[in-house]
């Protein structure tokens, strides 16, 4: 009898949880119950921040935020990764069948990579994962991380872009910190979290991780939530990050935005070929 009661209570609790979280679902959304439970942001704020840009300055401090006293802008359409960002681009302009994942794997490998028999995917190499500080030799163990996750980018500004710009963001190779080759399970753990919900277990990488996160936010003019800003300030303090390491040059920022402009048509719907993320 007691076992029956316990099972009944468990089933009832699960049903209540499903109904509770379903009340937050938007028709057509691909956000699952697991996604809701894992998320550390609801993006419901009466203000937000951006990284301050002074057009007359030769450098920018990633730790100086401008406060915007207005409701955080939210997208009209719920986030759907494949619809809004496409997938891994296979740019055949140079006769290659390698997609963005393969190109980043080859870029990040410490030794020359080998390819699968069709030469369209990476098989082996040597990757020093910055998140765990572990070494890997099989590409199957590696995922390519969008450091500022696609969902976070969408919610903090990318929902106002057209598809070509979002697809460029998803496949951006204008620097070596926007996309990273990392441990697969660790990347799954990171999910779409901001620094408020995730920092890599390799603590020697924490400060660089935060710098890269903020640099990406600056390059792409993405918003910073109050929770995100508070978490970043706390992480920097707790890890004794050096302030000077968060200074970036205006020339460097221009180089990134010029790259974006030069590759604005990289994801041309009429000619592009995309593989699933």
Residue frames as qw, qx, qy, qz and C-alpha x, y, z in Angstrom:
[[0.000, 0.886, 0.463, 0.000, 0.00, 0.00, 0.00],
 [0.310, -0.795, 0.104, 0.511, 2.80, 2.42, 0.93],
 [0.416, -0.127, 0.599, 0.672, 4.61, 1.67, -2.37],
 [0.220, 0.629, 0.663, 0.342, 1.37, 2.45, -4.27],
 [0.134, -0.935, -0.251, 0.211, 0.99, 5.78, -2.45],
 [0.401, -0.583, 0.328, 0.625, 4.61, 6.75, -3.17],
 [0.367, 0.154, 0.682, 0.614, 4.23, 5.93, -6.87],
 [0.093, 0.800, 0.572, 0.155, 0.97, 7.91, -7.03],
 [0.243, -0.884, -0.049, 0.397, 2.59, 10.94, -5.38],
 [0.424, -0.339, 0.498, 0.676, 5.57, 10.76, -7.75],
 [0.288, 0.417, 0.698, 0.506, 3.31, 10.60, -10.80],
 [0.039, -0.900, -0.434, 0.025, 1.17, 13.47, -9.53],
 [0.349, -0.746, 0.139, 0.550, 4.25, 15.60, -8.83],
 [0.396, -0.070, 0.608, 0.684, 5.60, 14.97, -12.31],
 [0.179, 0.654, 0.656, 0.332, 2.23, 15.88, -13.86],
 [0.167, -0.923, -0.236, 0.252, 2.13, 19.14, -11.89],
 [0.398, -0.537, 0.350, 0.656, 5.67, 20.01, -12.99],
 [0.344, 0.229, 0.686, 0.600, 4.80, 19.37, -16.62],
 [0.040, 0.827, 0.539, 0.157, 1.69, 21.55, -16.39],
 [0.317, -0.833, -0.056, 0.449, 3.63, 24.27, -14.58],
 [0.345, -0.411, 0.465, 0.705, 6.40, 24.54, -17.13],
 [0.305, 0.423, 0.722, 0.455, 4.01, 24.05, -20.05],
 [0.007, 0.894, 0.411, -0.180, 2.29, 27.26, -18.97],
 [0.205, -0.761, 0.246, 0.564, 5.46, 29.10, -19.95],
 [0.507, 0.039, 0.687, 0.519, 5.77, 27.44, -23.34],
 [0.339, 0.560, -0.105, -0.749, 5.11, 29.40, -26.50],
 [0.845, 0.379, 0.352, -0.137, 3.41, 27.60, -29.39],
 [0.723, 0.669, -0.108, 0.136, 5.95, 26.40, -31.92],
 [0.147, -0.835, 0.518, -0.116, 8.94, 26.82, -29.58],
 [0.813, 0.220, -0.530, 0.098, 11.69, 24.20, -29.58],
 [0.068, -0.512, 0.622, -0.588, 12.54, 24.96, -25.94],
 [0.661, -0.205, -0.717, -0.084, 12.00, 21.77, -23.95],
 [0.668, -0.718, -0.129, -0.146, 11.23, 21.22, -20.27],
 [0.828, -0.201, -0.048, 0.521, 14.90, 20.30, -19.81],
 [0.383, 0.462, 0.066, 0.798, 15.94, 23.59, -21.43],
 [0.332, -0.781, -0.122, -0.515, 13.72, 25.54, -19.04],
 [0.810, -0.572, -0.084, 0.095, 15.09, 23.73, -16.03],
 [0.769, -0.034, 0.032, 0.637, 18.69, 24.32, -17.18],
 [0.266, 0.719, 0.142, 0.626, 18.29, 27.97, -18.12],
 [0.446, -0.386, -0.400, 0.702, 19.77, 30.60, -15.82],
 [0.017, 0.152, -0.083, -0.985, 18.08, 33.55, -17.58],
 [0.294, 0.608, 0.730, -0.103, 14.48, 34.56, -18.19],
 [0.294, 0.204, 0.318, 0.878, 15.50, 37.88, -19.84],
 [0.198, -0.803, -0.495, -0.265, 12.69, 39.70, -18.04],
 [0.485, -0.306, -0.238, 0.784, 14.38, 42.92, -16.88],
 [0.080, 0.933, 0.319, -0.144, 13.49, 46.59, -16.56],
 [0.073, 0.910, -0.349, -0.210, 17.00, 47.61, -17.66],
 [0.948, 0.124, 0.120, 0.269, 20.08, 46.18, -19.35],
 [0.323, -0.759, 0.334, 0.456, 23.70, 46.98, -20.24],
 [0.804, 0.562, -0.013, 0.195, 25.96, 47.25, -23.26],
 [0.702, -0.269, 0.047, 0.658, 29.73, 47.60, -23.35],
 [0.049, 0.909, 0.078, -0.407, 30.56, 51.28, -23.65],
 [0.676, 0.296, 0.335, 0.586, 31.99, 52.43, -26.98],
 [0.068, -0.846, 0.001, 0.529, 33.63, 55.84, -27.32],
 [0.735, 0.633, 0.183, 0.164, 34.12, 56.63, -31.01],
 [0.190, 0.917, -0.290, 0.200, 37.02, 58.97, -30.17],
 [0.611, -0.609, 0.504, -0.037, 38.91, 56.42, -28.10],
 [0.421, 0.540, -0.708, -0.171, 41.73, 54.20, -29.36],
 [0.270, 0.053, -0.947, 0.165, 40.77, 51.44, -26.94],
 [0.641, -0.416, -0.216, -0.608, 37.80, 50.04, -25.06],
 [0.140, -0.269, 0.826, -0.474, 37.46, 48.62, -21.58],
 [0.455, -0.191, -0.796, -0.350, 35.28, 45.50, -21.69],
 [0.329, -0.361, -0.759, 0.432, 34.41, 46.05, -18.02],
 [0.104, 0.249, 0.186, -0.945, 32.78, 49.47, -18.51],
 [0.112, 0.468, 0.856, 0.190, 29.08, 49.02, -19.12],
 [0.205, -0.123, -0.093, -0.967, 26.49, 51.55, -20.24],
 [0.170, 0.321, 0.845, -0.393, 23.19, 51.19, -18.40],
 [0.215, -0.202, -0.514, -0.805, 19.97, 51.45, -20.43],
 [0.240, 0.150, 0.664, -0.692, 16.95, 52.27, -18.27],
 [0.640, 0.186, -0.210, -0.716, 14.34, 50.56, -20.41],
 [0.890, -0.042, 0.367, -0.267, 12.66, 47.19, -20.68],
 [0.354, -0.343, 0.791, 0.361, 14.91, 44.45, -22.01],
 [0.586, 0.377, -0.302, -0.650, 13.87, 43.96, -25.68],
 [0.589, -0.056, 0.801, -0.090, 12.46, 40.49, -26.27],
 [0.039, 0.097, -0.767, -0.634, 11.96, 38.68, -29.60],
 [0.664, 0.107, 0.020, -0.740, 8.52, 38.27, -31.11],
 [0.864, 0.176, -0.419, -0.217, 9.36, 34.78, -32.38],
 [0.801, -0.514, 0.306, -0.027, 10.50, 32.02, -29.98],
 [0.052, -0.682, 0.693, 0.228, 14.06, 30.79, -30.44],
 [0.952, 0.184, 0.237, -0.051, 14.53, 27.95, -32.93],
 [0.472, -0.577, 0.481, 0.461, 18.17, 27.21, -33.55],
 [0.519, 0.119, 0.690, 0.490, 18.03, 25.65, -37.01],
 [0.269, 0.814, 0.483, 0.175, 15.50, 28.15, -38.36],
 [0.102, -0.988, -0.013, 0.118, 17.23, 31.24, -37.01],
 [0.282, -0.761, 0.515, 0.277, 20.91, 30.27, -37.38],
 [0.683, 0.519, -0.432, -0.278, 20.89, 27.58, -40.05],
 [0.972, -0.184, 0.093, 0.108, 23.72, 25.11, -39.43],
 [0.529, -0.498, 0.435, 0.531, 27.38, 24.45, -40.15],
 [0.505, 0.774, -0.099, -0.369, 28.16, 26.10, -43.48],
 [0.756, -0.010, 0.495, 0.428, 29.87, 24.15, -46.25],
 [0.218, 0.853, -0.150, -0.449, 31.52, 26.84, -48.34],
 [0.840, 0.167, 0.438, 0.272, 32.45, 25.15, -51.63],
 [0.287, 0.939, -0.095, -0.166, 33.95, 28.31, -53.17],
 [0.034, -0.724, 0.677, 0.127, 37.45, 26.82, -52.93],
 [0.679, 0.234, -0.648, -0.253, 36.35, 23.35, -53.98],
 [0.068, 0.186, -0.872, 0.448, 36.32, 22.00, -50.42],
 [0.564, -0.424, -0.596, -0.383, 33.53, 19.96, -48.85],
 [0.394, -0.153, -0.650, 0.632, 34.62, 20.83, -45.29],
 [0.252, -0.823, -0.395, -0.321, 32.06, 22.61, -43.13],
 [0.116, -0.819, 0.263, -0.496, 32.73, 25.11, -40.36],
 [0.838, -0.496, 0.206, -0.103, 33.05, 22.40, -37.71],
 [0.923, 0.133, 0.074, 0.353, 35.79, 20.67, -39.70],
 [0.405, 0.706, -0.116, 0.569, 37.63, 23.93, -40.35],
 [0.387, -0.785, 0.264, -0.405, 37.63, 24.89, -36.67],
 [0.939, -0.290, 0.171, 0.064, 38.83, 21.41, -35.69],
 [0.792, 0.363, 0.006, 0.491, 41.71, 21.74, -38.16],
 [0.093, 0.813, -0.150, 0.554, 42.50, 25.26, -36.92],
 [0.547, -0.707, 0.267, -0.360, 42.56, 24.29, -33.23],
 [0.987, -0.082, -0.057, 0.123, 44.47, 21.03, -33.53],
 [0.376, -0.808, 0.402, 0.210, 48.01, 21.08, -32.16],
 [0.396, -0.254, 0.778, 0.416, 49.09, 18.63, -34.87],
 [0.324, 0.163, -0.567, -0.739, 48.06, 18.05, -38.50],
 [0.694, 0.083, 0.462, -0.546, 44.61, 16.46, -38.65],
 [0.104, -0.002, 0.919, 0.379, 43.54, 13.38, -40.56],
 [0.514, 0.133, -0.079, -0.844, 40.29, 13.20, -42.47],
 [0.740, 0.154, 0.590, -0.284, 37.56, 10.64, -43.01],
 [0.564, 0.087, 0.698, 0.432, 37.70, 8.63, -46.27],
 [0.350, 0.766, 0.479, 0.247, 35.52, 11.14, -48.14],
 [0.446, 0.094, -0.065, 0.888, 37.82, 13.98, -46.93],
 [0.184, -0.639, -0.308, -0.680, 34.79, 15.98, -45.79],
 [0.631, -0.736, -0.042, -0.242, 35.21, 15.59, -42.02],
 [0.079, 0.660, -0.670, 0.330, 38.07, 15.53, -39.52],
 [0.866, -0.161, -0.470, -0.055, 38.88, 12.17, -37.96],
 [0.766, -0.437, -0.223, 0.414, 41.87, 12.71, -35.67],
 [0.242, 0.773, -0.167, 0.562, 44.16, 15.46, -34.40],
 [0.519, -0.208, -0.567, 0.604, 45.32, 16.78, -31.05],
 [0.181, -0.732, -0.228, -0.616, 43.08, 19.15, -29.15],
 [0.304, -0.063, -0.596, 0.741, 43.90, 20.86, -25.86],
 [0.242, -0.714, -0.581, -0.308, 40.46, 21.61, -24.47],
 [0.108, 0.409, -0.309, 0.852, 40.60, 24.94, -22.61],
 [0.620, -0.491, -0.092, -0.605, 37.47, 24.13, -20.58],
 [0.929, -0.361, -0.029, -0.075, 38.82, 20.95, -18.96],
 [0.096, -0.786, 0.606, 0.072, 42.57, 21.19, -19.75],
 [0.793, -0.050, 0.606, 0.032, 42.34, 17.66, -21.17],
 [0.089, 0.461, -0.656, -0.590, 43.94, 16.44, -24.40],
 [0.779, 0.313, 0.466, -0.281, 41.92, 14.61, -27.06],
 [0.195, -0.330, 0.724, 0.573, 42.92, 12.87, -30.26],
 [0.177, 0.381, 0.863, 0.280, 39.56, 11.79, -31.68],
 [0.139, -0.159, -0.189, -0.959, 37.31, 14.38, -33.29],
 [0.488, -0.451, -0.682, -0.305, 34.32, 12.39, -32.02],
 [0.485, -0.457, -0.548, 0.507, 35.16, 13.60, -28.50],
 [0.186, -0.204, -0.036, 0.961, 35.09, 17.25, -29.54],
 [0.190, 0.800, 0.568, 0.041, 32.20, 19.67, -30.00],
 [0.293, 0.313, 0.089, 0.899, 32.50, 23.17, -31.41],
 [0.195, -0.653, -0.575, 0.452, 31.26, 25.65, -28.85],
 [0.084, 0.734, 0.200, 0.643, 29.70, 29.00, -29.69],
 [0.338, -0.002, -0.559, 0.757, 31.22, 30.77, -26.70],
 [0.363, 0.173, 0.294, -0.867, 28.27, 33.14, -26.51],
 [0.346, 0.220, 0.911, 0.034, 25.66, 30.51, -27.22],
 [0.004, -0.288, -0.614, -0.735, 23.27, 30.91, -30.14],
 [0.285, -0.708, -0.640, -0.086, 20.26, 31.20, -27.84],
 [0.373, -0.639, -0.222, 0.635, 21.96, 33.83, -25.70],
 [0.199, -0.117, 0.363, 0.903, 22.92, 35.77, -28.82],
 [0.100, -0.483, -0.700, -0.516, 19.37, 35.51, -30.14],
 [0.348, -0.752, -0.547, 0.119, 17.82, 36.72, -26.91],
 [0.386, -0.663, -0.076, 0.637, 20.31, 39.59, -26.46],
 [0.095, 0.669, -0.206, -0.708, 20.08, 41.11, -29.92],
 [0.126, -0.160, 0.826, 0.525, 20.37, 38.61, -32.78],
 [0.297, 0.540, 0.781, -0.106, 16.60, 38.31, -33.03],
 [0.220, 0.846, 0.117, -0.472, 16.74, 41.77, -34.65],
 [0.110, -0.486, 0.660, 0.562, 19.17, 40.60, -37.38],
 [0.780, 0.350, -0.235, -0.462, 18.35, 39.02, -40.72],
 [0.990, -0.073, 0.124, 0.000, 19.08, 35.35, -41.36],
 [0.720, 0.547, -0.232, 0.358, 22.35, 36.01, -43.20],
 [0.015, -0.712, 0.467, -0.525, 23.86, 37.82, -40.22],
 [0.773, -0.407, 0.357, -0.330, 22.70, 35.17, -37.76],
 [0.976, 0.194, 0.014, 0.096, 24.14, 32.43, -39.98],
 [0.457, 0.673, -0.366, 0.452, 27.41, 34.36, -40.20],
 [0.408, -0.647, 0.449, -0.463, 27.46, 34.56, -36.39],
 [0.938, -0.170, 0.246, -0.174, 26.97, 30.79, -36.17],
 [0.911, 0.260, 0.092, 0.306, 29.86, 30.18, -38.59],
 [0.068, 0.978, -0.178, 0.082, 32.12, 33.10, -37.71],
 [0.895, -0.092, 0.007, 0.436, 35.85, 32.51, -38.16],
 [0.245, 0.876, -0.076, 0.408, 37.13, 36.08, -37.98],
 [0.171, -0.697, 0.585, -0.379, 38.99, 35.24, -34.74],
 [0.518, 0.126, -0.843, 0.071, 40.02, 32.17, -32.76],
 [0.024, 0.023, 0.749, -0.661, 37.77, 32.70, -29.72],
 [0.576, 0.033, -0.056, -0.815, 34.25, 32.96, -31.17],
 [0.946, 0.022, -0.205, -0.251, 34.16, 29.21, -31.88],
 [0.180, -0.625, 0.739, -0.176, 36.21, 26.75, -29.80],
 [0.730, 0.078, -0.669, -0.115, 37.01, 23.03, -29.97],
 [0.333, -0.453, 0.575, -0.594, 36.03, 21.69, -26.55],
 [0.067, -0.003, 0.980, -0.187, 35.14, 18.53, -24.67],
 [0.314, -0.311, -0.668, -0.598, 31.72, 17.32, -25.85],
 [0.451, -0.561, -0.685, 0.116, 30.09, 16.53, -22.48],
 [0.296, -0.395, -0.271, 0.826, 31.44, 19.78, -21.01],
 [0.082, -0.045, -0.346, -0.933, 29.92, 21.73, -23.88],
 [0.405, -0.459, -0.708, -0.353, 26.59, 20.04, -23.24],
 [0.432, -0.523, -0.548, 0.489, 26.89, 21.05, -19.59],
 [0.144, -0.198, 0.016, 0.969, 27.53, 24.65, -20.62],
 [0.237, 0.646, 0.725, 0.033, 24.45, 24.57, -22.85],
 [0.195, 0.732, 0.274, 0.592, 23.12, 28.10, -23.39],
 [0.519, -0.723, -0.301, 0.343, 24.26, 29.42, -20.00],
 [0.173, 0.888, -0.182, 0.385, 25.77, 32.84, -19.50],
 [0.375, 0.357, -0.658, 0.547, 28.63, 33.18, -16.99],
 [0.495, -0.369, 0.329, -0.715, 25.93, 33.42, -14.33],
 [0.928, -0.079, 0.145, -0.335, 25.23, 29.73, -14.87],
 [0.960, 0.091, 0.088, 0.250, 28.51, 28.34, -16.16],
 [0.094, 0.860, -0.495, -0.084, 32.24, 28.88, -16.16],
 [0.780, 0.316, -0.541, 0.012, 34.75, 26.19, -17.24],
 [0.856, -0.508, -0.066, 0.071, 36.08, 23.85, -14.54],
 [0.721, 0.142, -0.068, 0.674, 39.63, 24.75, -15.65],
 [0.247, -0.896, -0.254, 0.268, 40.02, 27.74, -13.35],
 [0.445, -0.381, 0.290, 0.757, 43.24, 28.89, -15.01],
 [0.193, 0.299, 0.622, 0.697, 41.09, 29.71, -18.06],
 [0.033, -0.722, -0.642, 0.255, 38.33, 31.59, -16.22],
 [0.065, -0.698, -0.010, 0.713, 39.57, 35.14, -16.80],
 [0.050, -0.207, 0.658, 0.722, 40.25, 34.50, -20.48],
 [0.046, 0.444, 0.880, 0.166, 36.82, 32.91, -20.82],
 [0.007, -0.791, -0.450, 0.415, 35.14, 36.02, -19.41],
 [0.074, -0.559, 0.296, 0.771, 37.24, 38.29, -21.63],
 [0.066, 0.043, 0.817, 0.571, 36.27, 36.30, -24.73],
 [0.032, 0.623, 0.778, -0.081, 32.61, 36.37, -23.71],
 [0.017, -0.805, -0.217, 0.552, 32.65, 40.15, -23.32],
 [0.126, -0.396, 0.520, 0.746, 34.71, 40.70, -26.47],
 [0.086, 0.298, 0.862, 0.401, 32.12, 38.77, -28.49],
 [0.001, -0.766, -0.589, 0.258, 29.35, 40.84, -26.91],
 [0.080, -0.704, 0.103, 0.698, 31.20, 44.00, -27.95],
 [0.159, -0.157, 0.711, 0.667, 32.00, 42.88, -31.50],
 [0.052, -0.382, -0.832, -0.399, 28.39, 41.93, -32.20],
 [0.223, -0.255, 0.089, -0.937, 26.78, 44.71, -30.10],
 [0.550, -0.366, -0.734, -0.154, 24.88, 42.22, -27.96],
 [0.419, -0.696, 0.084, -0.577, 23.15, 43.24, -24.74],
 [0.347, 0.129, -0.809, 0.457, 24.18, 42.19, -21.24],
 [0.542, -0.623, -0.477, -0.301, 21.53, 41.33, -18.68],
 [0.334, -0.762, 0.317, -0.454, 21.71, 42.59, -15.08],
 [0.921, -0.318, 0.218, -0.056, 22.19, 39.02, -13.84],
 [0.852, 0.364, -0.019, 0.376, 24.97, 38.46, -16.36],
 [0.209, 0.776, -0.244, 0.543, 26.72, 41.72, -15.43],
 [0.588, -0.670, 0.303, -0.337, 26.54, 40.94, -11.71],
 [0.976, -0.108, 0.159, 0.099, 27.92, 37.43, -12.25],
 [0.699, 0.542, -0.106, 0.454, 30.78, 38.69, -14.41],
 [0.059, -0.802, 0.311, -0.506, 31.83, 41.30, -11.85],
 [0.781, -0.505, 0.301, -0.211, 31.76, 38.65, -9.10],
 [0.962, 0.141, 0.078, 0.219, 33.79, 36.15, -11.15],
 [0.474, 0.698, -0.204, 0.496, 36.42, 38.77, -12.01],
 [0.326, -0.752, 0.358, -0.446, 36.77, 39.71, -8.34],
 [0.890, -0.334, 0.279, -0.136, 36.90, 36.12, -7.06],
 [0.921, 0.197, 0.136, 0.306, 39.49, 35.08, -9.65],
 [0.374, -0.709, 0.181, 0.569, 41.67, 38.21, -9.34],
 [0.641, 0.540, 0.382, 0.389, 41.45, 38.88, -13.07],
 [0.380, -0.295, 0.079, 0.873, 43.75, 41.67, -14.22],
 [0.302, 0.771, 0.303, -0.471, 41.89, 44.81, -15.37],
 [0.081, 0.650, -0.464, -0.597, 44.38, 45.51, -18.14],
 [0.246, -0.014, 0.926, 0.286, 43.60, 42.15, -19.74],
 [0.297, 0.632, 0.705, -0.123, 40.12, 43.46, -20.53],
 [0.119, 0.741, -0.127, -0.649, 41.35, 46.34, -22.67],
 [0.664, 0.331, 0.580, 0.337, 40.84, 45.89, -26.42],
 [0.193, -0.289, 0.263, 0.900, 41.95, 48.21, -29.19],
 [0.499, 0.601, 0.180, -0.598, 39.62, 50.19, -31.43],
 [0.308, 0.524, -0.658, -0.445, 41.69, 48.92, -34.36],
 [0.067, -0.058, 0.996, -0.030, 41.07, 45.33, -33.33],
 [0.400, 0.460, 0.630, -0.481, 37.34, 45.95, -33.05],
 [0.442, 0.641, -0.187, -0.599, 37.32, 47.58, -36.49],
 [0.125, 0.355, -0.880, -0.289, 39.13, 44.56, -37.93],
 [0.223, 0.200, 0.932, -0.203, 36.41, 42.27, -36.59],
 [0.421, 0.624, 0.413, -0.513, 33.57, 44.39, -37.90],
 [0.313, 0.600, -0.489, -0.551, 35.27, 44.78, -41.28],
 [0.027, -0.126, 0.982, 0.140, 35.48, 40.98, -41.44],
 [0.336, 0.433, 0.746, -0.378, 31.77, 40.80, -40.68],
 [0.403, 0.696, 0.018, -0.594, 31.02, 43.30, -43.44],
 [0.188, 0.503, -0.724, -0.433, 33.28, 41.56, -45.95],
 [0.072, -0.015, -0.995, -0.074, 31.54, 38.23, -45.27],
 [0.441, 0.154, 0.343, -0.815, 28.00, 39.58, -44.98],
 [0.764, 0.286, -0.206, -0.540, 26.86, 37.39, -47.88],
 [0.015, -0.359, 0.933, -0.031, 28.64, 34.25, -46.75],
 [0.284, 0.250, 0.894, -0.240, 25.29, 32.65, -45.96],
 [0.367, 0.205, -0.324, -0.847, 23.46, 33.31, -49.21],
 [0.675, 0.110, 0.604, -0.409, 20.25, 31.22, -49.07],
 [0.743, 0.559, -0.106, -0.352, 20.38, 30.80, -52.83],
 [0.627, 0.554, -0.545, 0.057, 23.78, 29.08, -52.90],
 [0.216, -0.555, 0.703, -0.388, 24.70, 27.92, -49.39],
 [0.766, -0.088, -0.628, -0.106, 24.83, 24.35, -48.15],
 [0.349, -0.579, 0.459, -0.576, 24.29, 23.75, -44.44],
 [0.558, -0.052, -0.821, 0.108, 24.87, 20.74, -42.19],
 [0.599, -0.712, -0.293, -0.221, 23.07, 20.32, -38.87],
 [0.129, -0.757, 0.489, -0.415, 24.84, 21.71, -35.83]]
